[in-house]
Amino acid sequence: MAPTGKAPTGTKKAKALESINSCLALVMKSGKCSIGLRQTLRLLRKGGARLIIIANNAPPLRYVYFYPV
C-alpha cells in the first residue's frame, strides 16, 4: 500500500496535546500565571488576563460571563 502523506488523526491530536503541555510547562516555570478562581477573577477585573483556561471541574461560568474582555 502506498503512503498517502497524511498522518492519522490520533497522531495529530497527540502532537497538539504535547505542544499545549510544553507551552503550559513553560508558563508555569516562568511564573507568569495565576491559578484559582479568585486570582483569575481579580485579573479579569484589572484587565490583566490574556488567556483563561477553564478546567472541567471548575465552578459554573456565570461568574466569568459578566466581566468585559
mmCIF file as gemmi writes it, N, C-alpha and C atoms, coordinates in Angstrom:
data_model
loop_
_atom_site.group_PDB
_atom_site.id
_atom_site.type_symbol
_atom_site.label_atom_id
_atom_site.label_alt_id
_atom_site.label_comp_id
_atom_site.label_asym_id
_atom_site.label_entity_id
_atom_site.label_seq_id
_atom_site.pdbx_PDB_ins_code
_atom_site.Cartn_x
_atom_site.Cartn_y
_atom_site.Cartn_z
_atom_site.occupancy
_atom_site.B_iso_or_equiv
_atom_site.pdbx_formal_charge
_atom_site.auth_seq_id
_atom_site.auth_asym_id
_atom_site.pdbx_PDB_model_num
ATOM 1 N N . MET Axp A 1 ? 0.839 -1.17 0 1 0 ? 1 A 1
ATOM 2 C CA . MET Axp A 1 ? 0 0 0 1 0 ? 1 A 1
ATOM 3 C C . MET Axp A 1 ? 0.892 1.243 0 1 0 ? 1 A 1
ATOM 4 N N . ALA Axp A 2 ? 0.571 2.204 -0.821 1 0 ? 2 A 1
ATOM 5 C CA . ALA Axp A 2 ? 1.363 3.425 -0.946 1 0 ? 2 A 1
ATOM 6 C C . ALA Axp A 2 ? 1.009 4.403 0.168 1 0 ? 2 A 1
ATOM 7 N N . PRO Axp A 3 ? 2.008 5.107 0.703 1 0 ? 3 A 1
ATOM 8 C CA . PRO Axp A 3 ? 1.713 6.096 1.744 1 0 ? 3 A 1
ATOM 9 C C . PRO Axp A 3 ? 0.936 7.278 1.162 1 0 ? 3 A 1
ATOM 10 N N . THR Axp A 4 ? -0.003 7.79 1.922 1 0 ? 4 A 1
ATOM 11 C CA . THR Axp A 4 ? -0.842 8.895 1.45 1 0 ? 4 A 1
ATOM 12 C C . THR Axp A 4 ? -0.273 10.252 1.826 1 0 ? 4 A 1
ATOM 13 N N . GLY Axp A 5 ? 0.668 10.293 2.747 1 0 ? 5 A 1
ATOM 14 C CA . GLY Axp A 5 ? 1.258 11.56 3.142 1 0 ? 5 A 1
ATOM 15 C C . GLY Axp A 5 ? 0.524 12.247 4.274 1 0 ? 5 A 1
ATOM 16 N N . LYS Axp A 6 ? -0.586 11.675 4.715 1 0 ? 6 A 1
ATOM 17 C CA . LYS Axp A 6 ? -1.344 12.264 5.814 1 0 ? 6 A 1
ATOM 18 C C . LYS Axp A 6 ? -1.153 11.432 7.071 1 0 ? 6 A 1
ATOM 19 N N . ALA Axp A 7 ? -0.958 12.107 8.186 1 0 ? 7 A 1
ATOM 20 C CA . ALA Axp A 7 ? -0.825 11.409 9.463 1 0 ? 7 A 1
ATOM 21 C C . ALA Axp A 7 ? -2.215 11.085 9.987 1 0 ? 7 A 1
ATOM 22 N N . PRO Axp A 8 ? -2.356 9.982 10.686 1 0 ? 8 A 1
ATOM 23 C CA . PRO Axp A 8 ? -3.646 9.678 11.291 1 0 ? 8 A 1
ATOM 24 C C . PRO Axp A 8 ? -4.036 10.751 12.299 1 0 ? 8 A 1
ATOM 25 N N . THR Axp A 9 ? -5.327 10.915 12.513 1 0 ? 9 A 1
ATOM 26 C CA . THR Axp A 9 ? -5.795 11.98 13.395 1 0 ? 9 A 1
ATOM 27 C C . THR Axp A 9 ? -5.329 11.773 14.822 1 0 ? 9 A 1
ATOM 28 N N . GLY Axp A 10 ? -5.136 10.542 15.247 1 0 ? 10 A 1
ATOM 29 C CA . GLY Axp A 10 ? -4.654 10.286 16.598 1 0 ? 10 A 1
ATOM 30 C C . GLY Axp A 10 ? -3.269 10.866 16.813 1 0 ? 10 A 1
ATOM 31 N N . THR Axp A 11 ? -2.424 10.795 15.801 1 0 ? 11 A 1
ATOM 32 C CA . THR Axp A 11 ? -1.073 11.335 15.896 1 0 ? 11 A 1
ATOM 33 C C . THR Axp A 11 ? -1.106 12.858 15.961 1 0 ? 11 A 1
ATOM 34 N N . LYS Axp A 12 ? -1.982 13.474 15.183 1 0 ? 12 A 1
ATOM 35 C CA . LYS Axp A 12 ? -2.088 14.937 15.205 1 0 ? 12 A 1
ATOM 36 C C . LYS Axp A 12 ? -2.573 15.418 16.563 1 0 ? 12 A 1
ATOM 37 N N . LYS Axp A 13 ? -3.527 14.705 17.13 1 0 ? 13 A 1
ATOM 38 C CA . LYS Axp A 13 ? -4.042 15.092 18.444 1 0 ? 13 A 1
ATOM 39 C C . LYS Axp A 13 ? -2.967 14.936 19.506 1 0 ? 13 A 1
ATOM 40 N N . ALA Axp A 14 ? -2.182 13.875 19.406 1 0 ? 14 A 1
ATOM 41 C CA . ALA Axp A 14 ? -1.122 13.645 20.383 1 0 ? 14 A 1
ATOM 42 C C . ALA Axp A 14 ? -0.063 14.743 20.294 1 0 ? 14 A 1
ATOM 43 N N . LYS Axp A 15 ? 0.289 15.139 19.081 1 0 ? 15 A 1
ATOM 44 C CA . LYS Axp A 15 ? 1.28 16.204 18.907 1 0 ? 15 A 1
ATOM 45 C C . LYS Axp A 15 ? 0.743 17.54 19.41 1 0 ? 15 A 1
ATOM 46 N N . ALA Axp A 16 ? -0.534 17.817 19.155 1 0 ? 16 A 1
ATOM 47 C CA . ALA Axp A 16 ? -1.132 19.069 19.626 1 0 ? 16 A 1
ATOM 48 C C . ALA Axp A 16 ? -1.18 19.098 21.145 1 0 ? 16 A 1
ATOM 49 N N . LEU Axp A 17 ? -1.537 17.974 21.747 1 0 ? 17 A 1
ATOM 50 C CA . LEU Axp A 17 ? -1.587 17.897 23.204 1 0 ? 17 A 1
ATOM 51 C C . LEU Axp A 17 ? -0.197 18.059 23.802 1 0 ? 17 A 1
ATOM 52 N N . GLU Axp A 18 ? 0.797 17.469 23.161 1 0 ? 18 A 1
ATOM 53 C CA . GLU Axp A 18 ? 2.182 17.604 23.628 1 0 ? 18 A 1
ATOM 54 C C . GLU Axp A 18 ? 2.642 19.057 23.526 1 0 ? 18 A 1
ATOM 55 N N . SER Axp A 19 ? 2.245 19.739 22.461 1 0 ? 19 A 1
ATOM 56 C CA . SER Axp A 19 ? 2.603 21.142 22.286 1 0 ? 19 A 1
ATOM 57 C C . SER Axp A 19 ? 1.955 22.008 23.363 1 0 ? 19 A 1
ATOM 58 N N . ILE Axp A 20 ? 0.683 21.758 23.655 1 0 ? 20 A 1
ATOM 59 C CA . ILE Axp A 20 ? -0.017 22.516 24.694 1 0 ? 20 A 1
ATOM 60 C C . ILE Axp A 20 ? 0.627 22.266 26.045 1 0 ? 20 A 1
ATOM 61 N N . ASN Axp A 21 ? 0.947 21.019 26.328 1 0 ? 21 A 1
ATOM 62 C CA . ASN Axp A 21 ? 1.573 20.691 27.61 1 0 ? 21 A 1
ATOM 63 C C . ASN Axp A 21 ? 2.93 21.364 27.76 1 0 ? 21 A 1
ATOM 64 N N . SER Axp A 22 ? 3.708 21.41 26.692 1 0 ? 22 A 1
ATOM 65 C CA . SER Axp A 22 ? 5.027 22.048 26.788 1 0 ? 22 A 1
ATOM 66 C C . SER Axp A 22 ? 4.89 23.558 26.97 1 0 ? 22 A 1
ATOM 67 N N . CYS Axp A 23 ? 3.908 24.171 26.309 1 0 ? 23 A 1
ATOM 68 C CA . CYS Axp A 23 ? 3.681 25.613 26.495 1 0 ? 23 A 1
ATOM 69 C C . CYS Axp A 23 ? 3.212 25.911 27.911 1 0 ? 23 A 1
ATOM 70 N N . LEU Axp A 24 ? 2.329 25.09 28.45 1 0 ? 24 A 1
ATOM 71 C CA . LEU Axp A 24 ? 1.864 25.286 29.821 1 0 ? 24 A 1
ATOM 72 C C . LEU Axp A 24 ? 3.001 25.113 30.818 1 0 ? 24 A 1
ATOM 73 N N . ALA Axp A 25 ? 3.872 24.149 30.57 1 0 ? 25 A 1
ATOM 74 C CA . ALA Axp A 25 ? 5.013 23.944 31.458 1 0 ? 25 A 1
ATOM 75 C C . ALA Axp A 25 ? 5.93 25.165 31.447 1 0 ? 25 A 1
ATOM 76 N N . LEU Axp A 26 ? 6.124 25.764 30.286 1 0 ? 26 A 1
ATOM 77 C CA . LEU Axp A 26 ? 6.963 26.958 30.177 1 0 ? 26 A 1
ATOM 78 C C . LEU Axp A 26 ? 6.346 28.136 30.928 1 0 ? 26 A 1
ATOM 79 N N . VAL Axp A 27 ? 5.04 28.313 30.814 1 0 ? 27 A 1
ATOM 80 C CA . VAL Axp A 27 ? 4.361 29.408 31.512 1 0 ? 27 A 1
ATOM 81 C C . VAL Axp A 27 ? 4.422 29.194 33.015 1 0 ? 27 A 1
ATOM 82 N N . MET Axp A 28 ? 4.204 27.975 33.464 1 0 ? 28 A 1
ATOM 83 C CA . MET Axp A 28 ? 4.253 27.686 34.898 1 0 ? 28 A 1
ATOM 84 C C . MET Axp A 28 ? 5.66 27.924 35.439 1 0 ? 28 A 1
ATOM 85 N N . LYS Axp A 29 ? 6.671 27.582 34.649 1 0 ? 29 A 1
ATOM 86 C CA . LYS Axp A 29 ? 8.049 27.757 35.092 1 0 ? 29 A 1
ATOM 87 C C . LYS Axp A 29 ? 8.419 29.239 35.172 1 0 ? 29 A 1
ATOM 88 N N . SER Axp A 30 ? 7.888 30.042 34.257 1 0 ? 30 A 1
ATOM 89 C CA . SER Axp A 30 ? 8.215 31.468 34.25 1 0 ? 30 A 1
ATOM 90 C C . SER Axp A 30 ? 7.516 32.218 35.371 1 0 ? 30 A 1
ATOM 91 N N . GLY Axp A 31 ? 6.44 31.676 35.892 1 0 ? 31 A 1
ATOM 92 C CA . GLY Axp A 31 ? 5.726 32.316 36.992 1 0 ? 31 A 1
ATOM 93 C C . GLY Axp A 31 ? 4.733 33.369 36.552 1 0 ? 31 A 1
ATOM 94 N N . LYS Axp A 32 ? 4.455 33.45 35.27 1 0 ? 32 A 1
ATOM 95 C CA . LYS Axp A 32 ? 3.523 34.459 34.766 1 0 ? 32 A 1
ATOM 96 C C . LYS Axp A 32 ? 2.12 33.88 34.618 1 0 ? 32 A 1
ATOM 97 N N . CYS Axp A 33 ? 1.653 33.219 35.646 1 0 ? 33 A 1
ATOM 98 C CA . CYS Axp A 33 ? 0.325 32.623 35.595 1 0 ? 33 A 1
ATOM 99 C C . CYS Axp A 33 ? -0.329 32.731 36.962 1 0 ? 33 A 1
ATOM 100 N N . SER Axp A 34 ? -1.627 32.615 36.972 1 0 ? 34 A 1
ATOM 101 C CA . SER Axp A 34 ? -2.349 32.575 38.238 1 0 ? 34 A 1
ATOM 102 C C . SER Axp A 34 ? -3.251 31.353 38.211 1 0 ? 34 A 1
ATOM 103 N N . ILE Axp A 35 ? -3.383 30.735 39.356 1 0 ? 35 A 1
ATOM 104 C CA . ILE Axp A 35 ? -4.176 29.518 39.468 1 0 ? 35 A 1
ATOM 105 C C . ILE Axp A 35 ? -5.262 29.765 40.498 1 0 ? 35 A 1
ATOM 106 N N . GLY Axp A 36 ? -6.472 29.457 40.142 1 0 ? 36 A 1
ATOM 107 C CA . GLY Axp A 36 ? -7.575 29.59 41.08 1 0 ? 36 A 1
ATOM 108 C C . GLY Axp A 36 ? -8.614 30.584 40.612 1 0 ? 36 A 1
ATOM 109 N N . LEU Axp A 37 ? -9.818 30.412 41.131 1 0 ? 37 A 1
ATOM 110 C CA . LEU Axp A 37 ? -10.938 31.246 40.718 1 0 ? 37 A 1
ATOM 111 C C . LEU Axp A 37 ? -10.777 32.686 41.174 1 0 ? 37 A 1
ATOM 112 N N . ARG Axp A 38 ? -10.422 32.895 42.424 1 0 ? 38 A 1
ATOM 113 C CA . ARG Axp A 38 ? -10.326 34.262 42.954 1 0 ? 38 A 1
ATOM 114 C C . ARG Axp A 38 ? -9.251 35.078 42.249 1 0 ? 38 A 1
ATOM 115 N N . GLN Axp A 39 ? -8.075 34.482 42.071 1 0 ? 39 A 1
ATOM 116 C CA . GLN Axp A 39 ? -6.992 35.205 41.396 1 0 ? 39 A 1
ATOM 117 C C . GLN Axp A 39 ? -7.352 35.507 39.945 1 0 ? 39 A 1
ATOM 118 N N . THR Axp A 40 ? -8.02 34.563 39.297 1 0 ? 40 A 1
ATOM 119 C CA . THR Axp A 40 ? -8.406 34.763 37.908 1 0 ? 40 A 1
ATOM 120 C C . THR Axp A 40 ? -9.439 35.872 37.786 1 0 ? 40 A 1
ATOM 121 N N . LEU Axp A 41 ? -10.434 35.88 38.669 1 0 ? 41 A 1
ATOM 122 C CA . LEU Axp A 41 ? -11.436 36.944 38.637 1 0 ? 41 A 1
ATOM 123 C C . LEU Axp A 41 ? -10.812 38.301 38.934 1 0 ? 41 A 1
ATOM 124 N N . ARG Axp A 42 ? -9.841 38.342 39.824 1 0 ? 42 A 1
ATOM 125 C CA . ARG Axp A 42 ? -9.142 39.591 40.133 1 0 ? 42 A 1
ATOM 126 C C . ARG Axp A 42 ? -8.407 40.112 38.891 1 0 ? 42 A 1
ATOM 127 N N . LEU Axp A 43 ? -7.731 39.21 38.175 1 0 ? 43 A 1
ATOM 128 C CA . LEU Axp A 43 ? -7.04 39.62 36.952 1 0 ? 43 A 1
ATOM 129 C C . LEU Axp A 43 ? -8.022 40.082 35.882 1 0 ? 43 A 1
ATOM 130 N N . LEU Axp A 44 ? -9.187 39.434 35.805 1 0 ? 44 A 1
ATOM 131 C CA . LEU Axp A 44 ? -10.196 39.861 34.839 1 0 ? 44 A 1
ATOM 132 C C . LEU Axp A 44 ? -10.684 41.271 35.138 1 0 ? 44 A 1
ATOM 133 N N . ARG Axp A 45 ? -10.91 41.565 36.414 1 0 ? 45 A 1
ATOM 134 C CA . ARG Axp A 45 ? -11.378 42.892 36.797 1 0 ? 45 A 1
ATOM 135 C C . ARG Axp A 45 ? -10.349 43.967 36.465 1 0 ? 45 A 1
ATOM 136 N N . LYS Axp A 46 ? -9.069 43.651 36.65 1 0 ? 46 A 1
ATOM 137 C CA . LYS Axp A 46 ? -7.999 44.61 36.372 1 0 ? 46 A 1
ATOM 138 C C . LYS Axp A 46 ? -7.67 44.697 34.885 1 0 ? 46 A 1
ATOM 139 N N . GLY Axp A 47 ? -8.118 43.726 34.106 1 0 ? 47 A 1
ATOM 140 C CA . GLY Axp A 47 ? -7.813 43.707 32.681 1 0 ? 47 A 1
ATOM 141 C C . GLY Axp A 47 ? -6.454 43.123 32.372 1 0 ? 47 A 1
ATOM 142 N N . GLY Axp A 48 ? -5.905 42.327 33.273 1 0 ? 48 A 1
ATOM 143 C CA . GLY Axp A 48 ? -4.57 41.779 33.084 1 0 ? 48 A 1
ATOM 144 C C . GLY Axp A 48 ? -4.532 40.371 32.534 1 0 ? 48 A 1
ATOM 145 N N . ALA Axp A 49 ? -5.687 39.774 32.282 1 0 ? 49 A 1
ATOM 146 C CA . ALA Axp A 49 ? -5.719 38.393 31.794 1 0 ? 49 A 1
ATOM 147 C C . ALA Axp A 49 ? -5.618 38.375 30.274 1 0 ? 49 A 1
ATOM 148 N N . ARG Axp A 50 ? -4.75 37.531 29.751 1 0 ? 50 A 1
ATOM 149 C CA . ARG Axp A 50 ? -4.619 37.372 28.306 1 0 ? 50 A 1
ATOM 150 C C . ARG Axp A 50 ? -5.299 36.099 27.831 1 0 ? 50 A 1
ATOM 151 N N . LEU Axp A 51 ? -5.203 35.056 28.621 1 0 ? 51 A 1
ATOM 152 C CA . LEU Axp A 51 ? -5.776 33.768 28.25 1 0 ? 51 A 1
ATOM 153 C C . LEU Axp A 51 ? -6.282 33.101 29.51 1 0 ? 51 A 1
ATOM 154 N N . ILE Axp A 52 ? -7.475 32.536 29.445 1 0 ? 52 A 1
ATOM 155 C CA . ILE Axp A 52 ? -8.036 31.822 30.586 1 0 ? 52 A 1
ATOM 156 C C . ILE Axp A 52 ? -8.348 30.41 30.133 1 0 ? 52 A 1
ATOM 157 N N . ILE Axp A 53 ? -7.816 29.448 30.851 1 0 ? 53 A 1
ATOM 158 C CA . ILE Axp A 53 ? -8.092 28.042 30.586 1 0 ? 53 A 1
ATOM 159 C C . ILE Axp A 53 ? -8.953 27.542 31.727 1 0 ? 53 A 1
ATOM 160 N N . ILE Axp A 54 ? -10.133 27.029 31.398 1 0 ? 54 A 1
ATOM 161 C CA . ILE Axp A 54 ? -11.084 26.592 32.413 1 0 ? 54 A 1
ATOM 162 C C . ILE Axp A 54 ? -11.097 25.07 32.453 1 0 ? 54 A 1
ATOM 163 N N . ALA Axp A 55 ? -10.903 24.518 33.64 1 0 ? 55 A 1
ATOM 164 C CA . ALA Axp A 55 ? -10.875 23.07 33.823 1 0 ? 55 A 1
ATOM 165 C C . ALA Axp A 55 ? -12.294 22.507 33.813 1 0 ? 55 A 1
ATOM 166 N N . ASN Axp A 56 ? -12.371 21.191 33.648 1 0 ? 56 A 1
ATOM 167 C CA . ASN Axp A 56 ? -13.67 20.518 33.645 1 0 ? 56 A 1
ATOM 168 C C . ASN Axp A 56 ? -14.366 20.616 34.992 1 0 ? 56 A 1
ATOM 169 N N . ASN Axp A 57 ? -13.621 20.626 36.073 1 0 ? 57 A 1
ATOM 170 C CA . ASN Axp A 57 ? -14.223 20.607 37.403 1 0 ? 57 A 1
ATOM 171 C C . ASN Axp A 57 ? -14.335 22.001 38.014 1 0 ? 57 A 1
ATOM 172 N N . ALA Axp A 58 ? -14.3 23.039 37.196 1 0 ? 58 A 1
ATOM 173 C CA . ALA Axp A 58 ? -14.409 24.419 37.68 1 0 ? 58 A 1
ATOM 174 C C . ALA Axp A 58 ? -15.862 24.744 38.023 1 0 ? 58 A 1
ATOM 175 N N . PRO Axp A 59 ? -16.09 25.765 38.86 1 0 ? 59 A 1
ATOM 176 C CA . PRO Axp A 59 ? -17.457 26.192 39.154 1 0 ? 59 A 1
ATOM 177 C C . PRO Axp A 59 ? -18.159 26.684 37.883 1 0 ? 59 A 1
ATOM 178 N N . PRO Axp A 60 ? -19.468 26.846 37.937 1 0 ? 60 A 1
ATOM 179 C CA . PRO Axp A 60 ? -20.197 27.309 36.743 1 0 ? 60 A 1
ATOM 180 C C . PRO Axp A 60 ? -19.654 28.637 36.229 1 0 ? 60 A 1
ATOM 181 N N . LEU Axp A 61 ? -19.821 28.87 34.945 1 0 ? 61 A 1
ATOM 182 C CA . LEU Axp A 61 ? -19.233 30.034 34.288 1 0 ? 61 A 1
ATOM 183 C C . LEU Axp A 61 ? -20.014 31.319 34.511 1 0 ? 61 A 1
ATOM 184 N N . ARG Axp A 62 ? -21.056 31.31 35.312 1 0 ? 62 A 1
ATOM 185 C CA . ARG Axp A 62 ? -21.87 32.513 35.472 1 0 ? 62 A 1
ATOM 186 C C . ARG Axp A 62 ? -21.063 33.666 36.053 1 0 ? 62 A 1
ATOM 187 N N . TYR Axp A 63 ? -20.001 33.384 36.799 1 0 ? 63 A 1
ATOM 188 C CA . TYR Axp A 63 ? -19.155 34.437 37.351 1 0 ? 63 A 1
ATOM 189 C C . TYR Axp A 63 ? -18.329 35.113 36.259 1 0 ? 63 A 1
ATOM 190 N N . VAL Axp A 64 ? -17.873 34.355 35.306 1 0 ? 64 A 1
ATOM 191 C CA . VAL Axp A 64 ? -16.928 34.849 34.309 1 0 ? 64 A 1
ATOM 192 C C . VAL Axp A 64 ? -17.635 35.6 33.181 1 0 ? 64 A 1
ATOM 193 N N . TYR Axp A 65 ? -18.869 35.276 32.881 1 0 ? 65 A 1
ATOM 194 C CA . TYR Axp A 65 ? -19.562 35.87 31.744 1 0 ? 65 A 1
ATOM 195 C C . TYR Axp A 65 ? -19.784 37.373 31.88 1 0 ? 65 A 1
ATOM 196 N N . PHE Axp A 66 ? -19.826 37.902 33.071 1 0 ? 66 A 1
ATOM 197 C CA . PHE Axp A 66 ? -20.175 39.301 33.262 1 0 ? 66 A 1
ATOM 198 C C . PHE Axp A 66 ? -18.981 40.24 33.186 1 0 ? 66 A 1
ATOM 199 N N . TYR Axp A 67 ? -17.79 39.724 33.052 1 0 ? 67 A 1
ATOM 200 C CA . TYR Axp A 67 ? -16.61 40.578 33.012 1 0 ? 67 A 1
ATOM 201 C C . TYR Axp A 67 ? -16.241 40.903 31.573 1 0 ? 67 A 1
ATOM 202 N N . PRO Axp A 68 ? -15.884 42.161 31.291 1 0 ? 68 A 1
ATOM 203 C CA . PRO Axp A 68 ? -15.513 42.53 29.92 1 0 ? 68 A 1
ATOM 204 C C . PRO Axp A 68 ? -14.167 41.922 29.543 1 0 ? 68 A 1
ATOM 205 N N . VAL Axp A 69 ? -14.008 41.688 28.28 1 0 ? 69 A 1
ATOM 206 C CA . VAL Axp A 69 ? -12.769 41.091 27.794 1 0 ? 69 A 1
ATOM 207 C C . VAL Axp A 69 ? -11.922 42.139 27.13 1 0 ? 69 A 1
